[in-house]
Amino acid sequence: MTGEHRATRHIVVMGVSGAGKTTVARGISELTGLRFAEADRFHPEANVARMRAGIPLDDADRWPWLRDLASWMAARHAEGVSTVLACSALKRAYRDVLRQGPPEVEFVHLDGSAELIRDRMTRRTDHYMSASLLDSQRAILEHLDPDESGMVLEVALPPDELVAAAVAQLGLPPAERWDLTGDSPTLR
């Protein structure tokens, strides 16, 4: 295709650590064929070391990471590939950086009680993010503004219900409507 892009969708499943972003984003990917990425995997080792030590990241730590995520989505868009990204995207300014990637980004904000999320975090064994950082994340969280494309889902729902609700509210077609041949899922 020269000079034109196939229609793509770019979804960011956002919220504080422990909200279920990765689980829901993977579920959306499995149901729809959108290319999944975990934003945490884009962090430089210095950021990971800080979070492992219980030290919150500051904006200077986050800007290059957010730009890398926006670039990843933009590159997939240029390939005609739709994406779903699990990313905290806690502040409007962070989401603005993500929107600098593909032409349009839609957000699914997983939100719920601090108690429920803290409980989930303390039971995790496979993640470097300490439950002690939950309060710092909640302190900087800026909910979606009315002009931002997205929705809020309650994290108390079971993961399969969250995935189904996100797919339905976003109007995403099921995987059978996507051409999953090769490495670039496209809408049929």
N, C-alpha and C positions, 0 to 999 in steps of 0.2 A: 504494500500500500504506500503510495507516494503522496506525501503532503497531507494525509488525512489519518485520523485515529479511529479505531473501532471504539464503540461505546464501552466505557469502563465505569466501574463503581469503586469507590475507595472509602472503606469503613474503618473507623478507629473505635475500638472498645476501650473506654476510659474509666478511670476511677482510682481510688487509693489502692495501695498494695493490699492484697488479701480479699479484694472485692469479687474476684473470679474472672478477671479480664481474659487471661489465657484460656481458661476452660471454655468460656463463651465464644471467644474469637475462633478457637479451633473448631468448636461445634458449628459455627456459621460457615467456616471454610468447608467442613465435611458435608454439610447440607447443600451448599451452593456451588462449590468448586472454586470459590475465590482463593487467591494465593494468600496463605497465612504467614505472618511474621511476628515474632516476639520482640518488642522494642528493647527489652532488657539485654538481648544478645548484641545490640548495637553499642552498648556502653563501653567506653574504654576501661581497661583494667583499673586505672586510678579511681574512677567512679565506683566500680564494684568494691574495691578495697575500702573506700570511705563508708559505703553503705553497710558492708560486713562489720565494720568497726562501730556501727551505730551513729555515724556522723551524717546528718542530712546533707544532700547536695544543695548547692546554691545555684542561682541562675547562670553564673559563669560556667559551671560544670555542665549545665543542661543545654545551652545554646548550640554547641557543635553537634551534640547528640541529636537534638531535634532537627537540625538542618540535614543531618545524615538520613534521618527517617523520611523527611520530606523529599529528599533526592531519591531515595529508594522507591517511594510511591510514584514520583514523577517518571522514573525510568520504567517502571512497570506500565504506567499509563502509555508511555511512548511505544511500548511493545504491544499495546492493546490488551493488557492483562489487568483484571480487577483484583483488588486486594482487601484483606482484613488484617488490621494491625492491633495487637494488644499493647496499649501504651497509656501511662498514667494521665498525660495531658491535663494536668491539674489546673492550670491557669489559662485564662483567655489568651494571653500573650503566647503561651506555648502552642495553643491550638492555631493561633494565627500563623506561626511558623510552619506548622504542618500543612496548613492550607496554601502555603507557597509552593507546594509540590505539584500535585495534579490539579486540574481545574476546579474540582469540587471534592470536598471531604465531608462525610457524614459521621456523626458521633453517636455512640451508644454509651450513655453514662450509667454505670452500675453503682448504685448508691444504697446505703443502708446504715443501720445502727453501728456505732463504734464498738459496742460490746460484741455483736455478732462477728464483725470483721476481725477484731482483736483475737477472739476465740479461734477463728480459722487460722490466723497467722501463727498463733502459738502451737498449733498442731502440725504445721508444715515442717518437714525435715529437709526438703529439697530446694530451698530458696535462701539466698543470702540476705534478703531484706528482713531486718529485725523488727519484731512487733513494737519495739520501743520507738520506732520512727513513725508509727501510725499517727500519733498526735501532731507531729510536724507536718505530715502530709494533709491531714484534715484542716490544719490551720491555714494552709495556703490554697486549699481547694476553692476554685471559683466555679460555681454551677454554670451550665450552659445559659447563655443569654438568648432572649427571644429571636434574635436575628441569626443564631447559629443553627445549622441544619442538624437535627438530632432528636434524641429521646432520652428519657430517664427510666430505668428499670430497677425495681426493688430486689436487692441481692438475697433477700430471705426466700425467694422462689427457688425451686430446684433448678439446677443448671439446664436440663433439657427444656424446661418451660421458658427460661430466659432466652435460650437460643431460638426457640420457636417464636417467641414474642418479637425478638429482634428481626428475624427473617420476615415475619408477617408485616410488621410495621414499616420496615424498609422496602417492602414490596420486592424482595429479591427472588428471582426464579430459582426453583430447585435445580440440583446438579444435572438432572436429565435434560434441562433446557440449555445446558452449557456444553460446548464442544471441548471435552477434556483430553483430546488427543494431543500428543506432544507436550510441551512445557508451558503452553500459553492458553489457559482457559478463556474462551470467548463465548459470548451469547450467540446461540443459533438463530 
